Amino acid sequence: MGSIRWAFLCGSWRPSRSEWILANRCIQREERDRIRQFVFAKDAKSAMAGRLLLRRFVCERMGIPWSEIRLERSPRGKPYLAAPLKVRSDSGTEPPSWSFNLSHQGDYAVLAAEQGGQVGVDIMKNTMPGTSSVPEFFRIMTRQFTAYEWSVIQSAGSEHLQLAAFYRHWALKESFIKAIGTGLGFNLQRVEFHLAPEPLTQKHVLRQTKMHLDEEEEEDWIFEGNQFAEKQLSVGSCSTAPNTRMGQMQRNHFVT
């Protein structure tokens, strides 16, 4: 089984006009149309980086020629490969299909992919949205977390640390929602995360986080936490049981 984590530092990519034109030619028309809808050039560049990452993954890891790649989106917006080529392994059997997911925010675009399981990834920047105070922001978001999760968030220390704990929980929830493909209609209080005790760092991937779904601990999901730069983090999730994946887990670091 394969497991891929890629990250691209969009902030260091400054394409010339000719390079941007070439990038547009490398993706599908509907992808170009969607990217043109972004108001800010920085967001359009991050979205472009994500699409190129995804197409590179399909080409390199799935063995599909770039010109034959056809990506579509589910009704909930999750990308998938339309009519993938039937590739046989050495044993003559068809290998398990890949699931993949993208996220971009701030200076990073990230991709997570799993073979034979579902996957979701989300990256969040630990900054205050809008002009409201941290307590007011938390009040607005009250319904998104359980009482236990709020106790963890609000006991983190300073407001900066509380925001970091908030976004760590939020990215976990988003990655799970994106993995199962249910969209915004899912009640986020149905899932409760019990975080790994260690803080997120840039050098290590944390995998001790547990999820409770409808008050029952789920054992078929692995949650990974990783931090990029000082103010960003990303989390991926997949649906393969831990005892079947220990051999692959060392490969799950994000590669930039």
N, C-alpha and C positions, 0 to 999 in steps of 0.2 A: 504494500500500500504506500502511496506517496503522500507527502505533506509539504506544502510550500508556504513560506512567509517572505514576501518581498516588500521593501519600502523604498520610496524615491524621494529625495530631497528637492522638492519643486522650487524652493527658494533659490537654489543655486543654478537653476536652468533658465537661461536668458536667450531664448531662440531668436534668431534674426528673422526678418520677414520671409526670406526664402525657406528657412527651416520650418517656420510656422505653416507655410503653404504646403511643404512636403508632409508635415505631420497630418494636416487635414486630408491629404490624398491617401494616407495610410489607414484611414478609418472609414466606416460606412457613412452614407449620406445622412441617415437619421441621427447618427452620433454627432456629426458636424452640426446639424440643425439644433440639437439639444445644447451643445456647447455654446453656440452663438446666443443662446437665450440668457446666459449669465451676464449680469450687469457689470461686474468688476472683472478686469482682465486677469487678476490673480486667481480668481475662482475658475475662470475658463482654462487657464494654464494647468491648474491642478486637475481639473476634470479630464483634460487632454492627456496628461501624464498617466492618469488612471486607466484610460482606455488603451493607451499604448502598452502599459504594463500587462493588461489583460490579454491583449492580442499576442504579445511576445510570449506569455506563458502558454497560450494555446498552441502557438507555432513550435516552440522549443520543447515543451514537455509532453504535448499530445501528438506531435508529429504531423500537424495539419499545415499545409502550405499557406502562407499569409494571404494570398489572393483567394483562397477557398474558405477562409474563416467567415462564418456568418453568425453574429451574435444577436440575440433577441432578449427581451425583458418579459418577465412574468407579469401578470396583472398587478402585482404588488411592487414591481420595479426591480426584482432581482435578476441579474444577468444570467443567461444560460446559452449554451452552444446549440444552435439550430441544426438538426440533421447531422450530428457528428459522424465522421467516417468510422466504419467498422474495422477496428484494428485488432488483429489476433496476436496473442502472445506466443512464445515458443512452444507452449503446451497445446496450442490450438484452440484455447478458450478465449473468449472475449474478456479483457480486463475490466475491473469495476470502473464505472464512470466517475468523472471528476465533478466536484461542486466547487464554485469559487465565488468570491465576494470582494468588493472594493469599498474603500472609504477614503475621503480626503478632507483635510482641514488644516489651516495654518500653512506651514511650509512642507507638509508631507502628503503623499499619496501612498496608500498601503493596499496590498493584495494578499489574501489568504486563500489557499486551495487545499482541498482534501480529496483523496481518491477513496471512493466507497463510503462516504459519509457526508453529512451536511456541514456547512461552515458559514460563519458570519464574522465580520470584522468591523470595528468602529474605532475611530480616532477622535479624541476630543481635546480641545485646548482649554487649559485651566484658567480661563479669564472670565470676568464678570460680563454677562451680556447686558446691553442697555446701560441705564444710569441708576437703576435701583440699588439699594443696599443689599448686602448679603442676607440679612434676616428677611427682608421683603422678597428677595428672589426665592429663598427657601420656602416662604409662605405660599408663593404662587405655585411652587412645584410640590406641595405637600402630598398630593394624591399619587405621585409617581413612585413613592417608596413606602415600605412598611415601617411600622413603629420601630422595629429592631434596627433597620437600616438607618433611619434618622438618628437613632441613639449613637450609632457608630460615627456617622458623618459629623454630628454636632459635638462630639467629644474628641474630635481630632486635634483640637488646639486652636491656633490662631485662625482668623477668617481665611487666610490663604490656604492653610492646611485643610480647613473644612471644605473649601471649594475643590481642592485636589481630591478629597475623599468623595465628594459629590460626583465629580466627573468620572472617577474610577468606577463607582457603582453604575452611573449612567451608561458608560461605554460597555460595561458587561451586559446590561439589559438590552441595549441596542444591538449588540452582536448576537445575542440569543434570538431576538425578534427577527433580525435579518436572516439568521440561519434557518429558522422554521418558516419564514416567508409569510407571516400573518399580517404584517403592516400595522397601521396606527390603531386598529380596532382592538388590539390585545390589551387587556387590563394588566398594567405593569405591577400591580400589587399581588398578582398571582405568583410572581417569582420573587424570591428573597435570596440575596447573596450573603454568604458568610466568607469574608475575604481571608486570603492568606495573611498571616500576621506580619510578614515582612513588608517594608515599604517598597514601592516600585523603584527600580533603578534602570539605568541604560544598559548595564552589562549583564543582567540576569532576567530570565523569563520566569514568572511565578505561575505555578500550576496547582497550588493547594486550595484554591477557591472552590467552595461548594455551593450548589444551587438547590433551593427548595422550591418545588412547583406544587401549588395548592397544598402547602404545608408538609409535603413529603420530599425527602431528599432524593435527588436524581443522581443516579450513578453512571448513566450512559453518556454523560457530557464531560468534556475536559475544557476548562477555562484557563486561558493564558493571559497574563498581564505583562506589559512591557512599556517602558517609558522612553520617549524620544525627546532629546533636548531637555531644557529645564521645565517647560510648561506644557508638554504634550505627552499623551499616552495612547496606547491602542490595545485592544483586547480581541482575541479570536476565540471561537468556540466550534467544536465539532462533535459528532454524534457517536463516535466509536468508544466502546467501553475501555477504561484505562488499562485493564489487564491484557488487552490485545494490542495496545499501542506503545508499550514501554520501549520497544525496540526502535520506534521512530521518534520518540519525543525529543531527543537531542538535536533533531534537525529542524525544530520549530522556531528557532531564533529568526527574527526578521533580518534579512540580508539587504543591505543598502547598496 
